[in-house]
């Protein structure tokens, strides 16, 4: 519910500092990070594997690429 106003406020089209692409990538990474933390806390039998960690590294690389001038 708050994502649409936050995107409108954060968008450089409405005076914010971010482009729409930057906002979308940030939203996806934040969502996946919160989901990962919730999964590790709520489902103790689930474990992170090397491919999950590598996917996280690629997400950080995606954020870096999107924000690179």
N, C-alpha and C positions, 0 to 999 in steps of 0.2 A: 504494500500500500504506500510505503514511503519512497519507493524507488523512483516513481515517476516525478514527484516534486523534487527529489534530490537530483535527479538527472537534469531537470529543468533549471534548477538553481546552479548546479555545477557546470552547466554547459556554457561554453564561451559565446554562444548565441544569445544568452540571457545574462551576460556579465560575469559568468564564472570563469575559472581558470582552465577548464578541461574541454577537449573536443569530445564529440559523442563517441568516437572509437575508444578513446582513453577511458571514458566513463564505463563503457560496456566491458572492457577488459578488466578494469578494477572490480566491477560488480561480480564478474564470473570468478575471479581469484578469491575474493572475500567469501563468496558463497561456498566454494569448494573447501576453503580453509575451515570455515565454521562447520561444515558437514563432516570433515575429517576429524576434527576435535570431538564433535558430538559422537561420532561412530566409535572412536577409541574409548570414550568414557562410558557410553551406554551399552556397547557390545564388547565386553571384555575378551570374548573369544576371537574377535577379528584382530588381525595383526597387519602392520604395514610391511610390505615386501619391497624388494629393490626396484621393481618396475613402478610402484606407487611413488617412491622417492624420486625416481627419474622423471616421472610426469610432473611432480612438483617443481623440479629444477627447470623443466621446459616452460611451465607457467610463469615462473619468475623471469625467465628469458623473454617470454612474450611481453610481459609488462615492461621490461627494460627496452625492448625494441619499439614498443608503442610510444614510450615517453622520450625516446632518443630524438634529438633535434636533427 
